[in-house]
């Protein structure tokens, strides 16, 4: 039998994403992220159903081995994520983001920690109520992996939803940075849950500072080097390679230095997408660079959301786990409401973001591939199956239901408040 190679895996995913994307565009006309996730999920469920009705079939096992060879967690966290974060950050206006700097800082730090605690304690009570209790430390780990909003999912939604630009930049900026912060919090809690590190505030705060602040500093350095190199020449092919070098070299360096790669790429993307595009590129280069990264963003987005749909194969579809997952949706939404609402009330005197802010931040706070990747990275145990099922169900709800309806929600609010403009 032909051994699966990385090229085979990439070819299969690109072909399948292109075919299903074409089918969705011609037939269902769903938003691409929603369509690919739904069709990937349905394809996986059909495989599972076929194996249930045909006991001799090994399709699910064969496809499961294929997905295991791809290793979703490593593929996303150590590969795709660097490109997606950089591409997403390039399209965020620094001027509008600076206007929402305080909410971004609060939501991506205090908001993540608050949400982690709320989800963790709520999930602990819920798991006990449904008869499959999960230890509190692992519930907090779940809270950490499900709390950060996924920048890839959020940026895809932002493209379709008309809203004030400062609010749009705030939502996008929060998702870019709370992703990196969430991964840091997850790393600290997983070390405590597995017993590899005893809990001390010095360990937690030191690790947080090293990862988050170190990642931000590294992003400034590599983004600044890329900006300086681009400004000194005018050759779009080389400048495209420089942008690739910033992403690939910067992310690899972040891993080697044990600082946050996601934070580094968010910062570097903001530098290249704002200062670089404005001051370091000719009109021709600007056009090529923007289109180049738009293509990378679209291709990787398609593959990512297809993989999210296909990963249902990895689930243990026990009724208790499914019930736990569905009930967890409410806990995650309530935690999001509190972790966004309380800071908004506290900051109201400093910055009033208008009637769109709360519903947009809550319903537009989508969970996505990063949560699934973190869940798949958990060590093997019965608890892992429960947490993975709950994670997948929350993410599926976020991408399909929240992602598919956020534009209509924003339009409905804007119709009640005519002064709100998408260009405001």
N, C-alpha and C positions, 0 to 999 in steps of 0.2 A: 504493500500500500504506500502511496506517495506521502511522504512526511510533510506536514504542514510547515511552510516557511513563513516568515514575516511578510514577504511579498504576496504569498497566497492569501493571507489573512486580510491585508490591506486591499487587495484586488476584490475579494469577496465583498467587503464592506462598501467599497466605492461603487461596485456594480449594483449591489442591493439598494444602497441609498439613492443612486441615480434612477433605478427602475421604480422604486416606491415613490420617490419624489415626483417623477413624471406621472405616475398613476394618480397621485394625490392632486397634482396641478390640473390634470385633465378631467378628473372624475369628482373627487370629494371637495376640492378647493378649500381645505382646511389650512390654517397657518402651518408653515412647513414643519416647525418644531412639534406642533401638536400632531400633525398627520403622520410624521415618521415614528413618533413615539407610540401612537395608537396602533399603527400597522405592524410595527415590530412586536408589540405586546400581543396582538391578535395572532400573528404568525407563531409566536412561542406557545400561546395557549392551544392553538390547533395541533401543534406537535405533541404537547402533553396529552391532549384529549385523544389523539390518534393512538398513542402508546397505551392509554388506558383501555381502549376498545380492541386493540390488536396486541395481545400480550407478547407475541413473538417479535414485535417491532423494537428496534433499538435506536430509533431516530433521536429521541430526547437525550439519551446517553451520548450518542455521537456528537450531537450539536452542543451538548454541555461540555464535552472535551474540547471542542473547537473554541468555545468562549473562554474556557479555562486557559487554553494556550494563548489567547489574546491577552488575558489578565487585565480586565477592565481597570482595576485600581491602579496598577503600574502604568498602563497605557495613558490614562488621563492625568494622574498626578505627576508622573515623570516625563511626560511627552506633550500631549495635546494642550494641557492647561497653560503652559507658558505662552504658546501662540495665541490661544483664545483670550487670555487676560490682556496681553499686549495689544492685540487687535481691538478689543473692546475699549481699552483705555485711550487708544488713539482717537476715538470718536467722541470723547467727553471733553467739553469746553472747560478749560481751566478757569476762565472768567466766571462762568456760571457756577462751577464747582466751588470756587472760592467764596461766592456769595452764600453757599450752603455748607461752608466748612465746619461750623459748629455742630449742626445736626449730623453730618457725616462722621465726625470724630466721636460724638456721643453714641450714635446708633451702632457703629462698627466696633466699639469697645464695651462700654457699659451695657448697651443693648444686647450684645452677644452673651455676655456673662449673665445678665438677668434672665434672658431667655433660656440659657443652659440650665440654670437653677430651676426655673418654673417648669420646663418640660421634664427635667429629671425627676423632681418630686411628684409631679402629676403622673408621669409614666409609671413610677414606682407604685403609687396608689392604684392605678388602673390595672397594672399587671397582676397585682394581688387580688383585685376584685373579680377578674375573669379566670382566676385559678391557675395562672402560670407566672408566679412571682419572679421578678428579676431583682437581684441585689441592688441597693441604692447606688453603689459606686458605678455599676454598669449602666444604671438608668441615667446617671449624670454624663457618662460617656455618650450615651444616645442623645442626650440633650445637646451636647457639644457638636455632634456630627450633623444634627438636623437643624440647628439654629441659624447658621450663616445662610443668607440668601445666595443663590448661585448666580454669579455674574453672567454666565453664558445664557441662562434662561431669562434673566432680567433684561439683558441687552437685546435679546430677540424680541421681547415684548415691547420694549421702549421704541423700537423701530416702527411699530404699528399703532401706538397709542399717542394721540395728540395731547400734550399737556404743557404747562409753562416750562420754559427751558431750565430755569433754576431748579424747579422741583425734579425735572427729568435728570439733571446732572446730580442732584442729591441722591436720588434713588440709585442711579448707576454708580456713583462714587461710593455709596454705602456698600453696595454689593461687591465692588472691586476690593474694598479693604476689609470688610467683615469676613470675607472668604479666608484671607490670610490669617486674620486674628482667630477665626474659628478653628482653623487647622492647628494653630499653636495651642489653644485651649484643649482641643481634642488630644494632642500629643501629651500634654501634661497629665490629663485625666486618665489616659490609657496606661501611662507609666504607673500611676497610683493604683489603678484597678488591678493590674497584673502583678503588682508587688515589686516591680523592678526599681521603684524609687519610693522611699517613705515620704509622707506629706510633710513638707515644711514650706512656710511662706517664702523663705529665701530661695528655695528651689523653684517654686512656681513663678515668683516675680522675676528671678534672674533669667529663667528660661524664656519667659514672655518678652523681657526686654531684649535679650539676645536675638530672638527670632524676629520680632516685629520691628524694633528700632534698627537692628542690623540689616534687615531686608530693605527697609526704607532708605537707609544710607547707601547700600549697594545699588539700589535702583537709581539713586541720584548720580552715582559715579558712572555706571555703565551707560545710563541715558545721556549724561553729560558728554562722555567720550564719543558716543555715537553722534550726538548733535554737532560737536566740534568737527568731527571727521566729515560729516555731510556738508557743513558750511564751507569747508575748505576746497570743495570740488563741485563740479556740475556735470555729473554723468549718472543718469538714472539707474543703469544696470548695477554700477558699483554701490550706489546709495541703497538700492534694494538689498544687496548682499550685506551692507553694513547693518541695516535694520534686522536682518536675519541673525547676524553675529551678535547683536545686542541681546536678542531673545535667547538664542541657543547657548551662547557663551555665558550670558548673565545668569540664566537659570541653573546651568551646570555648576557655575561658581557658587551660587547660593547654596546648592546642595552640599558642596564640598566644605563650605564655611559654616554650615549648620545655621543658616539664617533663612528667613521666609522667602522662598522663591516667588510665591504669588504676590506678596507685597512688593518685592523688587520689580516684578514685571508690570504691576499697576503703575508704579512711580515712573519707570522707564518709558512706558507707553504714553503717559501724560506728557512727558518732556518731548518725545519725538512727535507726538500728535499735535502739540501746541506750539512750542518754541521751534521745533524742527520744521514743521509744515509751514509756519509763518515766516521764519527768518533764514532757514538753511536750504531751502529748495527753490528751484526755478519753477515756473508754471508747468513745464513739461514733466519735470521730475515729480512734482506734487501730484499730478494726475496719475502717473504710473504707480507711485508708491501707494496712494489711496486705493486704487483699483487692485493692486497686488495683494494688499492686506484684506481687502473686502472679499477677494476670491478665497484666500486661505480661511477666513472667518466662515464663509458660507459652506465650504467643503467640510471643515472640521465640525461645524455645527450639525450638519446633516448626519455625519458618521456618529457623533456623540449621541444625538437623540434617537437614532436608530439602535445604537447599543443599549441605551436605557430601556427601550422597549424589549429588546431581545433578552435582557438579563433576567426576565421573569423565570427563565429556565433554572436559575440558581436558587429559586425560592423553595422552601418547604411549605407546600400549600395545605397545611393542616387548618381545619375550621377555626380552632382557637387562635391561631396566629393571624388569620385573616380578620377575625373579630377584633383582636387587639389592634391591628393596623388601622382598621376603619375608625375605631374609637380614638386612636391617637391623632387623627386629623384634627379633631376638635381641640385637643390639648395644645397642639402646635399652633393653631390659629388663635386661641385665647392667649397663649404665651406671647405670640407676636403682637397682639393687640396691646397687652400690658407693657411689653418691652419697647414699643413704639409710642404708645399713648402717654405713659408717665413722663418720659423725657420731653415730649412735645408740650405737655402742660408746663413742665418746669422751665422750658426755654421760651415760653410764649412771649415774655416781656423782651427777650433779646432778639427773637426772630419769629414773625408770624408767617407761616408758610401757606396759609389760606385753607379753604374747605376741601381742597383736593388731597392735601398732604396725608391725613390719617387713613382714609380708605385706600389711597394708592399705595402707601407704604405697607399696609396690612395685606391687601389682596394681591398686590404686585410683588410681595416678598416671596418669590418662588424658590422652592428647593429643587435641586437638579442633580447633575452627574457627580458633583463633588461629594454630596451626602452619600450616594450609592458607593462611590469609590472608597470613602472612609469606612463604610459599613462592611464592604468586602475585604478590607484590610484587617478586620478584627480576627483575633486568634480563634481557631476551631474549638467549638463547644456548643452545647445545646442552646445556650444564651444567644450565641451568634445567629442561629436560625430565627429566633424571635425578633431580634433587633433588625436583621436584614429584611424580614417580611414587613415589619412596621415601617422601616425606611422606604422601601420600594412603594408601598401603598401611599404614603404621604407624598412622595415625589411624583407618582403618577397622577394623583389628585391635583397637585400644584401645577404640573405642566399642562395637563389636559383641561381641567376645569377652571383653575385660576388664570392660566395663560390664555385659554380660549375665550375668556369673558372679560378680562381687564379693560380692553379697549371699549367695550360697550358700557362698562361701569363708569369709566372716565367721561364718556360722551353723555351719559345720563346725568352725571353731576354737573357737567358744564352747561347742559340745557337748563338746569335750575339756577345756575349762576352765570348769566350771560357775559359778565365782565371778565370771566376767566377766558383766556386765549391761549392757544397752543404756542404762540410766539411771545407770550408775556415773559 
